[in-house]
């Protein structure tokens, strides 16, 4: 999946504007991948973007809360966030770092800012687990910025968080969903290509500047998601940066094709499993 191939490029199916909301104890954020897109972008369940230099927007953080049945991937562009969980893990997420947590059968964790001023910006992505893996033991890894592989490409820089791109394996690999998670920093007019199996669901989130995908579609501006079409035979993604350059996330994965039953921080396959998850939390079995 790392090298461009001679095939049609995926077109932009639609451009999505995120929804302003808050989560945790009042952290202001934009929900880019919302619940109504979960089937279309399987195996991804949610993408939140946050960014503010106003402490009141983030200082309350995300006090202790439960999860079951999926993975959370937090990518911090700027800021400091402390993670603690009921499995005994603790870590400090800093500039350019990633926190990858598998909730599995259940974990209670907190994510609290360790700054009282300055900018905090980043993303949290929820990646679903297959039914056979939903009750696996919780797992956690802190990935400091220095451990995220970087590739210099013509006119830019590529950070490979997960998957493989341009011959470089990323910091994380997952067998079942095979996620690709790239952070692209492109100079003005620079182009990028990535091969991608046509069965994979994929999207691009532009967080600075703008991207152009083809001559027939309008540029995708900052703070917008380009949902990429699953066109038969289209096995690559190609785009170029606008006159001010661009920074964007390219995220893709193999769909699970399974039922999704969600109640807040619990994501299972059936309502029965979902009710059991809620009971287990209420009765202290996730601690």
C-alpha positions as CSV (number, residue, x, y, z in Angstrom):
1,X,0.0,0.0,0.0
2,X,3.1,2.2,0.0
3,X,3.8,3.1,-3.6
4,X,1.8,4.9,-6.2
5,X,0.4,2.7,-9.0
6,X,-0.9,3.4,-12.5
7,X,-4.7,3.4,-11.8
8,X,-7.4,6.0,-11.6
9,X,-7.3,8.3,-8.6
10,X,-10.2,8.3,-6.2
11,X,-12.5,11.3,-6.5
12,X,-14.0,13.3,-3.7
13,X,-17.5,11.9,-3.0
14,X,-18.4,14.8,-0.8
15,X,-16.9,17.5,1.4
16,X,-18.0,17.4,5.1
17,X,-18.1,20.2,7.6
18,X,-17.6,19.0,11.2
19,X,-20.0,19.8,14.0
20,X,-19.0,22.1,16.9
21,X,-19.6,20.4,20.2
22,X,-18.0,19.7,23.6
23,X,-17.0,16.5,25.4
24,X,-15.4,15.4,28.6
25,X,-15.8,18.2,31.2
26,X,-16.5,20.8,28.6
27,X,-13.6,20.6,26.1
28,X,-14.6,22.5,22.9
29,X,-14.0,20.5,19.8
30,X,-15.2,19.8,16.2
31,X,-16.7,16.3,15.5
32,X,-15.6,15.6,12.0
33,X,-16.6,12.0,11.6
34,X,-20.0,11.7,13.2
35,X,-22.1,8.7,14.0
36,X,-24.1,8.9,10.8
37,X,-20.9,8.2,8.9
38,X,-19.8,5.1,10.7
39,X,-21.1,2.6,8.2
40,X,-19.8,4.6,5.3
41,X,-16.3,5.0,6.8
42,X,-16.1,1.6,8.6
43,X,-13.8,0.7,10.5
44,X,-13.6,4.3,11.8
45,X,-16.2,5.4,14.3
46,X,-15.3,9.0,15.1
47,X,-12.8,11.8,14.5
48,X,-12.6,14.8,16.7
49,X,-10.4,17.9,16.0
50,X,-9.5,20.2,18.8
51,X,-7.5,23.4,18.8
52,X,-7.5,26.5,20.9
53,X,-5.2,28.9,22.7
54,X,-7.9,29.7,25.2
55,X,-7.4,27.6,28.3
56,X,-11.1,27.8,29.1
57,X,-11.7,25.7,26.0
58,X,-9.6,22.7,27.1
59,X,-8.5,23.1,30.8
60,X,-11.2,20.9,32.3
61,X,-10.0,17.9,30.2
62,X,-11.5,14.5,30.1
63,X,-11.9,13.1,33.7
64,X,-12.3,9.4,34.3
65,X,-14.6,7.7,31.8
66,X,-15.0,4.1,30.4
67,X,-14.6,2.5,27.0
68,X,-15.2,-0.9,25.6
69,X,-14.9,-2.5,22.1
70,X,-12.6,-0.2,20.1
71,X,-9.3,1.7,20.0
72,X,-8.6,5.4,20.6
73,X,-5.8,7.1,18.8
74,X,-4.9,10.6,20.0
75,X,-2.5,12.7,18.0
76,X,-1.3,15.8,19.7
77,X,0.0,18.6,17.4
78,X,0.6,21.0,20.3
79,X,0.1,20.7,24.0
80,X,0.5,18.3,27.0
81,X,-2.1,15.7,28.1
82,X,-1.7,13.2,30.9
83,X,-3.2,9.7,30.5
84,X,-4.0,7.4,33.4
85,X,-6.1,4.3,33.3
86,X,-7.5,1.4,35.4
87,X,-5.1,-1.0,33.8
88,X,-2.3,0.8,35.5
89,X,-0.9,2.7,32.5
90,X,0.2,6.3,32.7
91,X,1.8,8.6,30.1
92,X,2.3,12.2,29.0
93,X,1.3,13.0,25.5
94,X,3.3,16.0,24.1
95,X,3.9,17.9,20.9
96,X,3.8,15.6,17.9
97,X,3.1,12.5,19.9
98,X,0.5,9.8,19.7
99,X,-1.4,7.8,22.3
100,X,-2.8,4.5,21.1
101,X,-5.1,2.7,23.4
102,X,-7.0,-0.5,22.9
103,X,-10.0,-0.5,25.2
104,X,-10.9,-4.1,24.4
105,X,-13.1,-5.7,27.1
106,X,-13.0,-2.4,29.1
107,X,-10.9,0.3,30.7
108,X,-11.6,3.5,32.6
109,X,-9.2,6.3,31.8
110,X,-8.7,10.0,32.1
111,X,-7.0,12.5,29.8
112,X,-6.1,15.7,31.6
113,X,-4.2,18.8,30.3
114,X,-0.8,19.5,32.0
115,X,-0.7,23.1,30.9
116,X,-2.6,26.2,32.0
117,X,-1.8,28.4,29.1
118,X,-0.8,28.2,25.4
119,X,-2.2,26.3,22.5
120,X,-3.6,22.8,22.7
121,X,-4.4,21.2,19.3
122,X,-4.8,17.7,17.9
123,X,-7.1,14.9,17.0
124,X,-8.8,11.8,18.4
125,X,-9.7,9.0,16.1
126,X,-11.8,6.0,17.2
127,X,-11.0,2.7,15.3
128,X,-13.4,-0.2,15.7
129,X,-12.4,-3.7,16.7
130,X,-13.7,-6.8,15.1
131,X,-16.2,-8.8,17.1
132,X,-13.6,-11.5,17.8
133,X,-11.3,-8.9,19.4
134,X,-13.8,-6.7,21.3
135,X,-13.2,-8.5,24.6
136,X,-9.4,-8.6,24.3
137,X,-7.3,-7.3,27.2
138,X,-6.8,-3.5,27.3
139,X,-3.5,-2.2,25.9
140,X,-1.8,1.1,25.7
141,X,1.2,2.7,24.1
142,X,2.7,6.2,24.2
143,X,4.5,7.1,20.9
144,X,6.7,10.2,21.4
145,X,7.1,12.4,18.3
146,X,10.7,11.2,17.8
147,X,9.4,7.6,17.3
148,X,7.0,8.5,14.5
149,X,8.8,7.8,11.2
150,X,9.1,10.7,8.8
151,X,9.7,10.7,5.1
152,X,11.0,13.6,3.1
153,X,9.0,13.8,-0.2
154,X,9.2,16.3,-3.0
155,X,7.8,19.5,-1.7
156,X,7.0,18.2,1.8
157,X,7.2,15.9,4.8
158,X,5.2,12.8,5.5
159,X,4.7,11.4,9.1
160,X,3.7,7.7,9.1
161,X,1.6,7.1,12.2
162,X,0.2,3.8,11.1
163,X,0.4,1.6,8.0
164,X,3.0,2.0,5.3
165,X,3.8,4.8,2.9
166,X,6.6,5.4,0.4
167,X,8.5,2.3,1.7
168,X,8.3,3.4,5.3
169,X,6.5,1.4,7.9
170,X,4.6,3.5,10.4
171,X,4.8,3.5,14.2
172,X,1.8,1.2,14.5
173,X,0.4,-1.7,12.5
174,X,-2.9,-3.5,12.9
175,X,-3.7,-6.8,11.1
176,X,-7.5,-6.8,10.8
177,X,-8.4,-3.3,9.9
178,X,-5.0,-2.4,8.4
179,X,-5.3,1.3,9.2
180,X,-3.3,3.9,7.3
181,X,-2.8,7.1,9.2
182,X,-0.6,9.8,7.6
183,X,0.1,13.4,8.5
184,X,1.2,15.4,5.4
185,X,2.9,18.7,5.4
186,X,3.0,20.1,1.8
187,X,4.5,23.2,0.4
188,X,2.6,25.4,-2.1
189,X,1.7,23.4,-5.2
190,X,3.3,20.2,-4.0
191,X,1.7,16.9,-5.1
192,X,1.2,13.6,-3.2
193,X,0.2,10.1,-4.2
194,X,-0.6,7.0,-2.2
195,X,-1.7,3.6,-3.4
196,X,-4.7,2.3,-1.6
197,X,-6.8,-0.9,-2.1
198,X,-10.2,-0.1,-3.6
199,X,-11.9,-2.0,-0.9
200,X,-10.6,0.4,1.8
201,X,-12.7,3.3,3.1
202,X,-10.7,6.5,3.1
203,X,-10.9,10.2,3.9
204,X,-8.7,13.3,4.1
205,X,-9.0,16.0,6.7
206,X,-7.4,19.3,5.8
207,X,-6.3,21.2,8.9
208,X,-4.3,24.0,7.3
209,X,-4.4,25.5,3.8
210,X,-6.3,23.7,1.0
211,X,-6.0,20.6,-1.2
212,X,-7.0,20.0,-4.8
213,X,-7.9,16.5,-5.9
214,X,-8.8,17.0,-9.6
215,X,-9.7,19.6,-12.1
216,X,-13.4,18.8,-11.9
217,X,-13.8,19.5,-8.2
218,X,-13.5,22.5,-6.0
219,X,-10.5,22.7,-3.6
220,X,-11.0,21.3,-0.2
221,X,-10.4,24.1,2.4
222,X,-9.1,24.0,5.9
223,X,-11.3,22.3,8.6
224,X,-13.1,20.2,6.0
225,X,-13.1,16.4,5.4
226,X,-12.9,15.0,1.9
227,X,-14.7,11.7,1.9
228,X,-13.2,9.6,-0.9
229,X,-15.3,7.5,-3.3
230,X,-14.9,3.8,-3.5
231,X,-14.7,3.8,-7.3
232,X,-14.0,0.3,-8.8
233,X,-10.5,0.2,-10.1
234,X,-9.3,3.4,-8.4
235,X,-6.4,2.2,-6.3
236,X,-4.7,5.4,-5.4
237,X,-5.2,8.8,-3.8
238,X,-3.7,11.9,-5.4
239,X,-3.9,15.6,-4.5
240,X,-1.9,18.8,-4.5
241,X,-1.5,21.7,-2.1
242,X,-2.9,25.1,-2.7
243,X,-0.9,28.4,-3.0
244,X,-0.4,28.6,0.8
245,X,0.6,24.9,1.1
246,X,-1.4,22.5,3.2
247,X,-1.3,20.2,6.2
248,X,-3.7,17.2,6.2
249,X,-4.5,13.8,7.6
250,X,-5.0,10.9,5.2
251,X,-6.8,8.0,7.0
252,X,-7.9,4.7,5.5
253,X,-8.7,1.2,6.6
254,X,-10.2,-2.1,5.7
255,X,-13.9,-2.2,6.6
256,X,-15.1,-4.9,9.1
257,X,-18.6,-5.2,7.6
258,X,-20.0,-6.0,11.0
259,X,-23.0,-4.6,12.9
260,X,-22.3,-1.6,15.0
261,X,-24.1,-1.1,18.3
262,X,-23.0,2.0,20.2
263,X,-24.0,3.7,23.4
264,X,-21.7,6.5,24.2
265,X,-18.2,5.1,25.0
266,X,-19.2,1.5,24.4
267,X,-19.2,0.0,20.9
268,X,-20.3,-3.6,20.4
269,X,-22.0,-5.7,17.7
270,X,-25.3,-6.3,19.3
271,X,-27.7,-4.6,21.7
272,X,-27.3,-7.6,24.2
273,X,-23.5,-7.0,24.2
274,X,-24.1,-3.3,24.6
275,X,-26.4,-3.7,27.6
276,X,-23.8,-6.1,29.2
277,X,-21.1,-3.5,28.8
278,X,-23.2,-0.9,30.6
279,X,-24.0,-3.3,33.4
280,X,-20.4,-4.3,33.7
281,X,-19.4,-0.6,34.1
282,X,-22.2,0.1,36.6
283,X,-21.3,-2.9,38.7
284,X,-17.6,-2.0,38.7
285,X,-16.3,-4.8,36.5
286,X,-14.3,-2.4,34.2
287,X,-12.1,-1.1,37.0
